Amino acid sequence: MARVLGIDLGDVRTGVALSDPFGQMASGLMTITEYSEERLITRLADLIREKGAQEVVMGLPINMDGSKGPRAQKVSDFALKLEEACGMKIILVDERCSTMVAHRFLNETNCRGKKRKQVVDTLSAEIILQDYLDKRNRTVKINE
């Protein structure tokens, strides 16, 4: 197993998470605030190289009915540009409810105001990545 980087793409803030070296557990890494798509792609590609990620997972915002709307298309287009910049395949995963789960967790831990804004995107990326790792690792164990 190897490190996996998780991304929750937003219009302004993008959450980033990173797995441990064994690809078992996700940890929130940071939230990048960037208005320029080009600069965001450059920062993420640099981060992927810097952290030695072997896989990159990005949340795909699928509608609750399973359809893909304009937001999903925007994420798909961004993923293709990031693939070009970093030279690796970006794995798109269903992120339904990840932000809702993050907000619920922050409510339960009484995280409010400015601090909440700063952590919700990172937490969403962590949830997306952990969900991917759990599914992947479960599949690996079943197939062994």
C-alpha positions in Angstrom: 0.0 0.0 0.0 1.0 3.6 -0.4 -0.1 7.1 0.4 -3.4 8.4 -1.1 -4.3 12.0 -1.3 -8.0 13.0 -1.0 -9.5 16.2 -2.5 -12.8 17.9 -1.9 -13.0 20.6 -4.6 -14.8 23.8 -3.8 -15.4 27.0 -5.7 -13.1 28.9 -3.4 -11.9 26.5 -0.7 -10.6 23.0 -1.5 -10.1 20.5 1.3 -7.1 18.1 1.2 -6.5 14.9 3.2 -3.7 12.4 3.2 -3.6 8.7 4.2 -0.9 7.2 6.3 1.9 5.4 4.4 0.0 2.1 4.6 -3.2 3.5 3.0 -5.3 2.6 6.0 -6.2 5.9 7.7 -7.0 9.4 6.4 -6.0 12.6 8.1 -7.0 16.1 7.2 -4.1 18.0 5.8 -5.3 21.5 4.8 -7.8 23.8 3.1 -6.5 25.7 0.1 -8.2 29.0 -0.5 -7.7 29.8 -4.2 -9.8 31.6 -6.8 -7.7 30.7 -9.8 -8.2 27.2 -11.2 -4.7 27.3 -12.8 -3.0 28.2 -9.5 -5.1 25.6 -7.6 -4.1 22.9 -10.1 -0.4 23.8 -9.8 -0.6 23.8 -6.0 -2.4 20.4 -5.9 0.1 18.9 -8.4 3.0 20.2 -6.3 1.4 18.8 -3.1 0.8 15.4 -4.8 4.5 15.2 -5.6 5.7 16.6 -2.3 3.6 14.1 -0.3 4.6 11.2 -2.5 1.0 10.2 -3.2 0.6 7.1 -5.3 -3.1 7.6 -5.8 -5.4 10.7 -5.8 -9.1 10.5 -5.0 -11.5 13.4 -5.6 -15.1 13.6 -4.4 -17.6 13.7 -7.3 -20.8 15.5 -6.3 -23.5 13.1 -7.5 -27.2 14.1 -6.9 -29.1 12.1 -4.4 -31.1 10.5 -7.2 -27.8 9.2 -8.8 -27.7 11.7 -11.6 -24.8 14.0 -12.4 -25.4 17.7 -12.7 -23.3 20.7 -13.7 -21.2 20.5 -10.5 -20.2 16.9 -11.2 -19.2 18.0 -14.7 -17.1 20.8 -13.3 -15.3 18.4 -11.0 -14.7 15.9 -13.8 -13.3 18.6 -16.0 -11.0 19.8 -13.2 -9.8 16.2 -12.6 -8.7 15.9 -16.2 -6.7 19.1 -16.0 -5.1 17.9 -12.7 -4.3 14.5 -14.3 -2.4 16.4 -17.0 -0.5 18.5 -14.5 0.5 15.7 -12.1 0.8 12.8 -14.6 -1.5 10.4 -12.7 -5.1 9.2 -12.9 -7.5 11.0 -10.6 -10.0 8.6 -9.1 -13.5 10.1 -8.8 -15.6 8.8 -6.0 -19.2 9.4 -5.0 -19.1 12.1 -2.3 -22.8 12.2 -1.5 -23.4 13.3 2.1 -19.7 13.9 2.9 -20.2 17.6 3.6 -23.4 16.8 5.5 -21.6 14.3 7.7 -18.8 16.9 8.2 -21.3 19.5 9.3 -23.0 17.0 11.6 -19.7 16.2 13.2 -18.8 19.8 13.7 -22.2 20.5 15.3 -21.7 17.6 17.7 -18.2 18.9 18.6 -19.6 22.5 19.0 -17.3 23.9 16.3 -18.8 27.2 15.2 -18.1 30.4 13.3 -14.8 31.2 11.6 -13.1 28.0 12.8 -15.9 25.9 11.3 -15.4 27.5 7.9 -11.7 26.7 8.1 -12.1 23.0 8.9 -15.2 21.8 7.1 -13.6 21.4 3.7 -10.6 19.6 5.2 -12.9 17.3 7.2 -15.0 16.6 4.0 -11.8 15.6 2.2 -10.9 13.4 5.1 -14.3 11.7 5.0 -14.2 11.2 1.2 -10.7 9.7 1.5 -11.5 7.4 4.5 -14.6 6.1 2.8 -12.5 5.3 -0.3 -9.8 3.6 1.8 -12.3 1.5 3.7 -14.0 0.3 0.5 -10.7 -0.4 -1.2 -9.2 -2.2 1.8 -12.4 -4.3 2.3 -12.3 -5.4 -1.4 -8.6 -6.3 -1.1 -9.2 -8.5 2.0 -12.2 -10.2 0.3 -10.1 -11.0 -2.7 -7.1 -12.4 -0.8 
